[in-house]
Amino acid sequence: MKGLNNKIVMITGATAGIGRATATRFYQEGARLCLVDINPDPSLNEAFPERMDFIQADVSGAEGLARCAAYAAEVGLDVLINNAGITRDASIAKMTMEQWDAVINVNLTAVFRLSQMAAAHMKAQGSGVILNAASVVAHYGNFGQANYVATKAGVIGLTKTLAKELGKYSIRVNAVAPGFIKTEMVAKMPEKVLAVMEEKAPLRRLGRPDEIAAAYAFLASDDAAFISGTTLNVDGGIILG
């Protein structure tokens, strides 16, 4: 992809699944990585022997935000990928406030706060890219995921608003909405549910993490220089119903 070599790219939720695949793709493109995750992973140093820094942080907390901001101030920041996300599923009748707040804090509030931090830095340098993790369930809802769906719908709205506010500073803001992807999170779902999802998708399969990583790489690159405020569905066509 054009323009990713030597770019400083911060990826949250970076040690597994889509985050890890995204880190791998950007590393292959020559970017310098700042990987952020609540869980350390010793294999990161082997996978990314150079051009990689790791921040162990809970992105939903003030301390985690401060660590990320300190890194941007000291090293720089060209691309922020708000990938971190969690689920705490329950039907609306059984969902607790703890479950609701946990998902809102990580999947939406942290996206806002990190984007706010990144925007301040990017405005000063006159360029930047912010990419947010949405989901196709934001478009049609999902049983037992009122909290998760609310955050992903919120991310889409936030993405559009930030694109409008930050465009004059040459900062592009987009979102990627994955369908059902073969990650640890999806693997916890019942097999019969996954089978139904595969059948519903016109491509008749689940997606791979590297396919989401490719979408992030494209949107961060100069090839997408005139794309902002959009949500790219990477879902095998499942959104078609």
LINSUL-V116383 format. One record per pair of residues at least 24 apart in sequence whose C-alpha atoms are under 6 Angstrom apart, sorted by the first residue. I is the first residue (numbers start at 1). GAP is how many residues later the second one is. D is the distance in whole Angstrom. If there is no record, write none. Layout:
i->I gap->GAP d->D
i->I gap->GAP d->D
This chain:
i->1 gap->220 d->6
i->2 gap->219 d->6
i->2 gap->220 d->5
i->3 gap->218 d->6
i->3 gap->219 d->5
i->4 gap->27 d->6
i->4 gap->217 d->6
i->5 gap->24 d->6
i->5 gap->25 d->4
i->5 gap->26 d->5
i->6 gap->24 d->6
i->6 gap->25 d->5
i->6 gap->26 d->6
i->7 gap->24 d->5
i->7 gap->25 d->6
i->7 gap->71 d->6
i->8 gap->24 d->5
i->8 gap->69 d->5
i->8 gap->70 d->5
i->9 gap->24 d->5
i->9 gap->25 d->6
i->9 gap->69 d->6
i->9 gap->70 d->5
i->9 gap->71 d->6
i->10 gap->24 d->5
i->10 gap->25 d->6
i->10 gap->70 d->5
i->11 gap->24 d->5
i->11 gap->25 d->6
i->11 gap->70 d->5
i->12 gap->24 d->5
i->12 gap->25 d->6
i->12 gap->70 d->6
i->12 gap->71 d->5
i->12 gap->72 d->5
i->13 gap->24 d->5
i->13 gap->70 d->6
i->13 gap->71 d->4
i->17 gap->166 d->5
i->18 gap->191 d->5
i->21 gap->188 d->6
i->21 gap->189 d->5
i->21 gap->192 d->6
i->22 gap->191 d->4
i->59 gap->51 d->6
i->60 gap->45 d->6
i->60 gap->46 d->5
i->60 gap->50 d->5
i->78 gap->50 d->5
i->79 gap->49 d->6
i->79 gap->50 d->5
i->79 gap->51 d->6
i->80 gap->50 d->5
i->81 gap->50 d->5
i->81 gap->51 d->6
i->82 gap->29 d->6
i->82 gap->50 d->5
i->83 gap->50 d->5
i->89 gap->55 d->5
i->89 gap->56 d->5
i->90 gap->54 d->5
i->91 gap->53 d->4
i->100 gap->47 d->5
i->104 gap->47 d->6
i->107 gap->44 d->6
i->108 gap->43 d->5
i->123 gap->46 d->6
i->126 gap->43 d->6
i->127 gap->43 d->5
i->127 gap->44 d->5
i->128 gap->43 d->5
i->129 gap->42 d->6
i->129 gap->43 d->5
i->129 gap->44 d->6
i->130 gap->43 d->5
i->131 gap->42 d->6
i->131 gap->43 d->5
i->131 gap->44 d->5
i->132 gap->43 d->5
i->133 gap->42 d->6
i->133 gap->43 d->5
i->134 gap->42 d->6
i->134 gap->43 d->4
i->135 gap->42 d->4
i->135 gap->43 d->5
i->136 gap->41 d->5
i->136 gap->43 d->6
i->160 gap->69 d->5
i->163 gap->65 d->6
i->163 gap->66 d->5
i->172 gap->56 d->5
i->173 gap->55 d->5
i->173 gap->56 d->6
i->174 gap->54 d->6
i->174 gap->55 d->5
i->174 gap->56 d->5
i->174 gap->57 d->6
i->175 gap->56 d->5
i->176 gap->55 d->5
i->176 gap->56 d->5
i->177 gap->55 d->6
i->177 gap->56 d->5
i->177 gap->57 d->6
i->178 gap->55 d->6
i->178 gap->56 d->5
i->178 gap->57 d->5
i->179 gap->56 d->4
i->180 gap->26 d->6
i->181 gap->25 d->5
i->181 gap->26 d->4
i->181 gap->27 d->5
i->182 gap->26 d->6
i->201 gap->35 d->6
i->201 gap->36 d->6
i->201 gap->37 d->4
i->202 gap->35 d->6
i->203 gap->33 d->5
